[in-house]
Amino acid sequence: MNRQNVLLIEDSHHDTVLVQDLNKAGFQVLKIQFSEQLLQQVQQTAPDILVLNFASLPGQSLAILKALSQKNPLPIILFTTLQAGDDIGNIINSGVNTLIADGFQGRNLTAIVAAAIAQFQQLQSLAKELEEARVQLEDRKQIDRAKAILIKTRNFTENEAYHTLRKLAMDRNITLGEMAKNVIAMAELLK
């Protein structure tokens, strides 16, 4: 098994128990300071996992993590000590996959990392399925609109319009959705 690369960000400047425990668990650890350039640092170092260990979260950390999750998603583990009133929803929405709310206390890191990776992969799969469903819905709307154009301009039945779109798409080796967009664009040009 390849050693997974962990990018560790802590509020402590020296090596900590967490660094030592990650190394003992077989992870390759690179420790950096939290900054607004986190996205660039992640892109340069290409870690498998991001681990944060903070007594309290730095000011803009959630916004920076959210931007990171959108542009360069990866499993994120946060060890912190939450206070009453801390907004766990915003922490999770920022892209944190695993939140340990009472800090790092010599926990089973291998299991925590495995859980974070599994959670991350599941969320990525769901996001992909959601995007595919959105594209299919948009294609369906375009196909219905293109069929309506063919029905109106060529006096086709709905079935004839659909089969015409399908044949045109197959002849051009494009998707039905792309063909529908082409028909709509052509109809717009001919108005």
C-alpha positions, -999 to +999 in steps of 0.1 A: +000+000+000+013+035-009+019+059+019-008+086+019+004+121+020-011+142+047-010+180+047-012+190+084-020+225+096-018+232+133-018+263+155+014+249+171+046+258+153+066+228+165+062+191+160+033+177+181+019+144+192-003+145+161+026+147+138+043+118+156+011+097+156+005+103+119+041+092+111+037+061+133+004+053+115+024+053+082+014+086+067+038+109+050+033+143+068+040+178+055+032+205+081+025+240+071+009+271+086-027+281+078-028+310+054-050+325+027-028+308+001-040+273+012-055+265-022-021+272-039-003+252-012-026+223-017-022+224-055+016+225-051+019+197-026-010+175-039-018+158-006-042+129-003-057+142+030-058+176+047-057+175+086-064+206+106-057+208+144-068+240+160-079+250+195-102+275+177-106+281+140-087+311+125-108+340+112-114+333+075-107+295+077-142+283+068-144+305+037-109+294+026-118+257+032-150+261+012-131+276-017-106+248-015-134+222-014-149+237-046-117+240-066-096+212-053-117+187-033-099+163-009-108+146+024-105+171+053-103+162+089-107+189+116-096+184+152-109+214+173-124+222+206-159+235+199-177+259+222-215+262+227-228+283+198-201+272+173-219+266+140-212+230+131-233+233+100-210+259+086-180+238+095-194+208+076-206+230+047-170+243+043-159+208+032-148+192+064-155+155+061-147+144+096-150+167+126-136+157+160-152+183+183-131+177+214-096+180+198-070+154+192-064+131+221-043+103+208-072+088+188-070+060+163-058+080+133-060+051+108-097+047+115-104+085+114-086+089+081-103+059+066-137+073+077-129+107+063-118+092+029-150+070+028-172+100+036-153+122+010-157+095-017-194+091-009-200+128-011-180+130-044-201+102-058-233+119-048-222+152-063-214+134-095-248+118-096-265+151-089-246+168-117-255+140-141-292+142-131-291+180-136-276+176-170-302+149-179-330+172-168-316+201-188-312+178-218-348+166-213-360+202-214-340+209-245-353+178-262-389+187-254-384+222-267-368+209-299-397+185-304-421+213-300-402+233-327-404+203-350-441+197-343-449+234-350-427+239-380-428+205-397-463+193-385-447+162-370-463+141-343-445+140-310-432+105-319-420+116-353-402+146-338-385+125-313-374+099-338-362+126-362-341+141-334-327+107-325-318+099-361-301+133-366-281+128-334-270+093-344-261+104-379-239+132-365-226+110-336-237+135-309-260+131-280-297+137-282-294+167-259-267+183-282-289+177-313-318+193-295-297+224-287-287+225-324-323+224-335-332+252-310-303+273-322-312+269-358-348+278-351-336+310-332-315+319-363-345+315-387-369+336-367 
